[in-house]
């Protein structure tokens, strides 16, 4: 279904999610939260093995650290330049396929909002 998304969202800080994902954390926004709930509900109805995350964390993943490499320290990340806002474009739904060789997950675009 069409999603009511803001044109842009304030960037709060750099962070790591887990050991490998480098992200920009975004200001919480009810429209982003509602879009996530809609996506989770659709996935739960169509994919029996889908499990929604325990909590929604508005963010943009900008990269992943290679397996075995040291992730950036949070103190160092705090000194990186931070954009004032992140533009929100048309969302794309991705399917994540874990790599059997442990060389990084594969992301497949499966749906685009027009």
N, C-alpha and C positions, 0 to 999 in steps of 0.2 A: 504494500500500500504506500501511497505518497507520504513522505515524512515532512513535518514542519520543523525545519532546522534553521538555526540562526545563521546569518551571513558570515559572522566571525565570532570567535570566542577568545577571551583573554588567556594568554599563556601565563602559568604560575611559576613553574620551575622545571628544571631538568631532573630526571630521576632514572632509576633502573627498576624494571619489573622482573623479578627473578634474578638470575645471574646474567642473562644474556640480552634482554631487551633494553635499549636506550630510548627513553621517551621524553616528550614534553607533556607535563601534566597541565590540563586545562581547568579553568574555573568551572565549577559545577553549574550546570544549566538545565532547567527542567525540560526543555525541548530535547536536549541530548539524552537525558534520562528516559524520557517517553519513547524516543526512537529506539533506544536499546531495549526497553521492555517489549516493544512491538516486534523487534527482530528476534528476541528470545522466545516470545510466544509462538511466532511463526515457525522457528526452528524446532521447538518442542513438539509442535503438532505434526511436523513432517519428517523429523529424524528421531527415531525411537531412542537412540543412544545419546542424544544431546543433553547436556547438563548446563544450565545457566550458571554463570559465575556467582559466587556468594555476594559480591558487591560490585556495583558499577563504578568504574574509575575513568572519568573522561580524560582521554590522552590521545596523542598521536605517536605511534612507534616510528622512530626515524632510523633505526638500525639495530642490528644484533651483533653481539660479540662472537667471534668464531669459537667453536668448541675448543676448550683447553687454553684459550687466551684469557688474560686478566681483564676483567671489566674496569671501566673508569671508576675512580674513587668518587664518592658523592661530594667530598670537599672540592675536588678538582672540577666536577660538573657545576658546582655552585658558582664558579668563576667564569663559565662559558657565557657568551652573549646570549640573551634570551629575546625572542621576538615579542613585541608587545601584544600581538594577537595572531591567531591562526585562522585563515579563511576556510570556511566550510563549503565544500563543493558538493556535487552530486555523490551520494554514497554508493559504494560498491560492496557487495557481499562476497566474502572469500571463503573457500573451503581450505582448511589446513590439512596437509597430508604429511605426517611425520616421516622423516627419512629413515629408511632401515640402516643406512650406513653412518648415521649420526653426523652427517655433514650439513645439517640445516634442514628445516622443514620446507616443504613446497607449498606455495600459495597459488590457488586456482580461482580466478574470478568467475563466479557463477551467476551473478545477477547485478544489474545496474539500474539505478533509479533514473528515469528520464526527466 
